[in-house]
Amino acid sequence: MNKLTRQEQLVLITVLSLLVVGWVVKVFRTANPPVGKPIENVRTNS
């Protein structure tokens, strides 16, 4: 079996960690949509 060097292991762990973080952020944003600003009534001088 091929063994990975220490540097290859760190790169692999970093890439996998970033993928997991991205997935968690996506799930969080889907579950908690941003609250929009309320639309202000614009008064016009008529």
NORKA-V671690 format. One record per residue. N is the residue number from 1. RES is the residue in three letters. BURIAL is + if it has 16 or more other ideal C-beta (glycine too) atoms within 10 Angstrom, else -. Layout:
n={N	N}
res={RES	RES}
burial={BURIAL	BURIAL}
//
This chain:
n={1	2	3	4	5	6	7	8	9	10	11	12	13	14	15	16	17	18	19	20	21	22	23	24	25	26	27	28	29	30	31	32	33	34	35	36	37	38	39	40	41	42	43	44	45	46}
res={MET	ASN	LYS	LEU	THR	ARG	GLN	GLU	GLN	LEU	VAL	LEU	ILE	THR	VAL	LEU	SER	LEU	LEU	VAL	VAL	GLY	TRP	VAL	VAL	LYS	VAL	PHE	ARG	THR	ALA	ASN	PRO	PRO	VAL	GLY	LYS	PRO	ILE	GLU	ASN	VAL	ARG	THR	ASN	SER}
burial={-	-	-	-	-	-	-	-	-	-	-	-	-	-	-	-	-	-	-	-	-	-	-	-	-	-	-	-	-	-	-	-	-	-	-	-	-	-	-	-	-	-	-	-	-	-}
//
